[in-house]
Amino acid sequence: MSDAAQPTAAEVRAAADAVKAALDRHLEAVEARTGEDDPAVYEAFNALASAAETYDEKLYDRYDEVTPFEIPGADDALPPYGGPEDPHALSVLIRRDYAVVEPQRLLAQAQRIADLDPDVDADTTVGAIVGSSVHAAVGVLFGEYEPDEIASRHKEFGLEEGDSTLWVSAAEELPEPGEWLNTPFDQADPTQVVCRFDVSSVFDEDELLDEEEDEDVLEGEGV
């Protein structure tokens, strides 16, 4: 970065003052909160996160220094919880992505399952059940195993894990049987989420970048 593009010392000082003011507003919101999910606290949290991020960036650009803390940004947080305080029902929404990296392994595993199926007509050509169709193999595989078992054994089936997430959503009562089966995810409401768990390689990449930045800082300080 050229010197002309760097923030001035006054801009860094102003960003630091903004963090101090945001800290005061956040504490005031916490002290005056009306419940565990007070929107004012959520807004103050996001304002503090934004101010801290701005200060951190300007501090680094101007002085090549970083702060010793990290506040999650607003994009990483769920909106304020708006569900029932004492939910009588829960919905668990799960998404797991897989890449088919070894199609032949997937086909072979699915064919093995089909060969052991007692309901298959002995006169039927077993190879035709799966054949070379990955589509058919996936149907056989997920018809035989629970999703959690596939997740724990994905390499055996020629799959590679991608991102995954699990949302636990609260409700006053269970929907009527069959009510949402045609559109199971259309009613997913982030404001009803009690907790969520995300798995992604991007988190590993972020940690690696943080470690590299820390090493650069230490080298710059001559440690």
N, C-alpha and C positions, 0 to 999 in steps of 0.2 A: 504494500500500500504506500502511495506517495505521501509526502508530508502535507501536501495541499488537501488530500482527502481525509486526513486524520481529524478527529474532533479536537476542538481547542480545550485547554485546561478548564476554561469557564464552563464549557458544555459538559465536561465530566463532572465538575462540581455541581452543576444544576441537576444532573441525573442522580447524583448521590443525595441531594436534597429531596428529590422526588421520591426516592426510596424511603427516606426517613418519614416523609409525610404519609406515604402509603402504609408504612408500619403503624403509625399513629392511628390512621383511619381503620386499619384492620383490627387493632386492639380495641378501639372504641366500638366497632361493630360486634366483636366477640363479647365484650362486656355487656352490651345492650341487647344481645340476641334474644329472640322470643321462643326459640326451640332449637332442636338439633340441626335442622335444615333451614335455617333462616336465610332468605335470599340476600339480605344485606351482607351477611358474612361471606357468602359465595362471591358477590360482586367485589367486595373488598379484597378477597383472596386473589381474584383474577387481576385486579388493579395492582396489587403488590407483586404478583408474578411478572406482569408486564414491565413495571418500573425496575424490578431487579434485573430482568433480562437486558433492558436498555442500558442500565448502568454497567453491567458486566461487559457488554459489547464495547461500550465507549472506553471503559477502563483498559480493556485489552488493546483496542486500536491505538489508544494514546500512549499507554505506558507498558504494554506487553505484560500486564498483570491480570490475574483472575481473582474472583471472590472465592471464599472457602465453602460456600453453600450453593445449593441449587434448589430452586422452587419450581415445581411442575407448571408448565404453561396451561392456559385455559383450554387449549385444544386437547390436552391430555386428560382432562377431567370430565366427569359426567355432570350433567345439569343437576340442580337441586332436586333431591328426592321428593316426589309428590305423591307417593303411594300411601296406603293405609299404615298407620302406626303399628298396628298389630295384625298383620296379614293372616288371613285364614286359608290362603292358597298360594302356591308358588308355581311358576313356570321356569323351566331350565332350558335356555336356548343355547345350542352348541353348534359351532361351525368349525370344521377342520378341513384344510386344503391339503391335497396330495398331488404330487407329480408322478405320472406313470413312467418310471425311469428304466424298468426292465419288463417290457411287455411279455416276453416269453416266460419269465418266472410267474407273472400274474396268470397267464393262460394255463401254465402247468399246474399251479395250485388249484385253480378253479376246476380244471379237468379231473384232478384227483378227488375233489369233493363230489363231483358229478358221478364219477365211477363208483363211489361208495354209497350212492343214493339207492336205497332198496326199492323206491317207487319207480325207478327207471325201467322201462320195458327191456327185458333181456334181449329181445330181437332188434332193438334199436341200435343203430351205430352210435356208440357212446361218444366218439369223437365229434359227432355232429352237434352235440349239446353245447359245446363251447367253441370248438373249431379254432379259427383265428380271430374271433370277434372279441375285442377288449370289452365292448359293451356288454356282451353276454357274460364274460368272465366276472366283471364287476357285479352284475346282478347275482351270480352264484355266490360270490365271496361275501357280499353283504347280507345275503339271505341265510348264510350259514353262521356267521360270526357276529357278535355284538360289536358296536362301534368302538367300545373301549378296548376290546381284544384286538381289533384291527389296528388301533392306535399303538398298542404295545408291541405288535408283531409286524408292523408295516413293512419292514425290510424283507421279511420272509415272502411277502406278496409282491415284491418289485416296486414298492412305493417309496416316495421320498416326502417327508413332512414339509408342509408350508406353514403359513400362519394358522393359528387357531384361537378361538375365543369362547368363553363361557359366560353367559349372563344369567343371573338369578333374579327373576322379576316377581314382584309381589302383586297380589290381587285380593279382593274382598272374598271372592268365591270362585270355585272352579267353573269354567264354561260348560255349557251343555255338551254331552257326548257327540262327537262328530262336528261340532260347530265350526272349528277352525281348520279342519284337516285339509281342505282345498287350498288354503292360504295360510300356512302355519306361522309365517314370519311377518305378515303384514301388520299385525297389531303390536309389534315390539316397540315399546315406549321407553326411551332412556330415562324418563323421569320416574318410572316404576322400578328401576333396577336397584336391588338391594346391594349387590356386589357383582364384580366381574373379574375375570382372570384372563389375561392375554398372553400368548406366546408368539414371538416373532424373532426372526434372525436380526431384524433391524435393531432390537435392543442390544444384542451382542455387538453389533457394529458401532452403536452409540458408546458402549462401554469401552470398546477398543479405541475409538477416537478420543475419548476422555483420557484414557491411559497414555496415548501418544502425546496429547497436549500437556499432560502432567510431566512426561519425560522431557518434552521440549522446554518447559518452564524450568525444570531442574537443571538441564544443561545450560540454559541461558543464565542461571544464577551461579553456575560453576560448582554445583554440588557433586 
